[in-house]
Amino acid sequence: VYNGIIMKATIKSQIIETLLTDLTGVSRVGAVAEGSCVTCSGEATEFRDALSQKEYTISAMCQTCQDSVFGA
């Protein structure tokens, strides 16, 4: 939940979902559903802006991990 909005992971093909789960050891869809980060396993409920929140639904990375990967 972000700003009272229930977030859902973006739709990807099952092959991509399986690849991502194999790479991270965590289900991206499950992480978004529970509000956690696939990278650090931390809470993912605070985002800088709407674009970062949208990125979370794509990558399931919290704001800190997004900043680490993409730059602040």
C-alpha positions as CSV (number, residue, x, y, z in Angstrom):
1,V,0.0,0.0,0.0
2,Y,1.4,3.4,-1.0
3,N,-0.5,6.5,-0.1
4,G,-3.6,4.4,0.6
5,I,-3.3,2.7,-2.8
6,I,-3.0,-1.1,-3.0
7,M,-0.2,-1.8,-5.5
8,K,-0.1,-4.7,-7.9
9,A,2.9,-5.9,-9.8
10,T,2.9,-5.2,-13.5
11,I,2.1,-8.2,-15.8
12,K,5.0,-10.0,-17.3
13,S,5.2,-13.3,-19.2
14,Q,5.5,-16.4,-17.0
15,I,9.0,-17.1,-18.5
16,I,10.2,-13.6,-17.3
17,E,8.6,-14.1,-13.9
18,T,10.3,-17.4,-13.5
19,L,13.6,-16.0,-14.5
20,L,13.3,-13.1,-12.1
21,T,12.3,-15.4,-9.2
22,D,15.3,-17.7,-10.0
23,L,17.6,-14.7,-10.1
24,T,16.4,-13.1,-6.8
25,G,15.0,-16.2,-5.0
26,V,11.9,-14.1,-4.3
27,S,8.6,-13.8,-6.2
28,R,8.3,-10.3,-7.6
29,V,4.5,-10.5,-7.6
30,G,4.5,-11.8,-4.0
31,A,6.9,-9.0,-2.9
32,V,4.7,-6.3,-4.3
33,A,1.6,-7.9,-2.8
34,E,3.2,-7.8,0.7
35,G,5.0,-4.5,0.3
36,S,8.6,-5.8,0.5
37,C,11.7,-5.5,-1.6
38,V,13.1,-8.3,-3.7
39,T,16.6,-7.0,-3.3
40,C,17.0,-6.3,0.4
41,S,13.8,-7.9,1.8
42,G,13.0,-4.7,3.6
43,E,9.8,-2.8,3.7
44,A,8.8,-1.0,0.5
45,T,6.1,1.5,1.4
46,E,7.9,4.8,1.1
47,F,8.7,6.3,-2.3
48,R,10.1,9.6,-3.4
49,D,7.5,10.2,-6.1
50,A,4.9,8.5,-8.4
51,L,7.6,7.4,-10.8
52,S,9.5,5.6,-8.1
53,Q,6.3,4.0,-7.0
54,K,5.6,2.8,-10.6
55,E,9.1,1.4,-10.8
56,Y,8.4,-0.6,-7.7
57,T,5.5,-2.3,-9.4
58,I,7.9,-3.2,-12.3
59,S,11.0,-4.2,-10.3
60,A,9.7,-4.7,-6.7
61,M,12.7,-2.7,-5.4
62,C,12.3,-0.3,-2.5
63,Q,13.4,3.3,-2.8
64,T,16.8,2.7,-1.3
65,C,17.5,-0.2,-3.7
66,Q,16.2,1.8,-6.7
67,D,18.5,4.7,-5.8
68,S,21.4,2.2,-5.5
69,V,20.7,0.7,-8.9
70,F,19.5,3.7,-10.9
71,G,21.1,6.6,-8.9
72,A,19.4,9.0,-6.6
